[in-house]
Amino acid sequence: MENEQNFIKFDTFDYKILNYKVNNDLPFIERIRDFVVTPFINNLYLLRHTQSFFNVEDRLGGDAELTPKGIQDARKIAQYFTNKKLPLIFTSTLKRTIQMAKIIQQYQNNCRIISFDEFTEINAGIVEGMSYEEIRTKMPEIDQARKQNKYYYIYPHGEGYVSMESRIERGIKKVIYLSKHIDNIMIIGHRAVNRMILSYFVYKRQEDIPYIYVPIDGYYHIKINQNKKLFELKRFKL
Ligand code: G3H
């Protein structure tokens, strides 16, 4: 390669240019460079699981199942997506996302569910299972410290947004790798996880990431190619 006049050496998994030598005035070279460093996402539908028993009590973490309302809403969402062929649905390994994916799967033909640990909700460590109100009253120092710098705050014995970065990135790369040539991909995640997934595709300041709006009755439609990047928040009528 080193003897060549022009070359671009790139990592197709990381969408990174490893070496770049262009001496001649080549046509379309910028376009080619953009092409190789852009991850192609035809249509990614990023959803949050519907209401779980922990959501009702505003509790963090855990592995609660969907409430009857959560199941009913998941059915409505499944109907909403019947006009789209979904060969793959990615979830976390927690019950609430898998349960929702199974409901959507019932309304699809040949739809496979793949669950990744990488998409598991933020681990709240010693406050797992507590409600935000309980944290405020019983452990105000945690509440205060987290408010100071939510992105960098790491729950004792747990995670923070910052420490989720590498696993979320690994999960996204697995999704992209497995979804090549697929028109529609769905990820059913969690609030903190979906914030991190969104921030992988669209630039956000770190301090804003933990506040990205991730409603239960909506989803993000993401589409990326070398010509355009689309991020659209769409709402369901639940
Ligand atoms: O259970 C975790 C929450 O969904 C994360 O949200 O980072 O705004 O507390 P939060």
Boltz pocket constraint, residues with backbone or C-beta under 6 A from the ligand:
constraints:
  - pocket:
      binder: B
      contacts: [[A, 59], [A, 60], [A, 61], [A, 121], [A, 122], [A, 190], [A, 191], [A, 192], [A, 210]]
      max_distance: 6.0
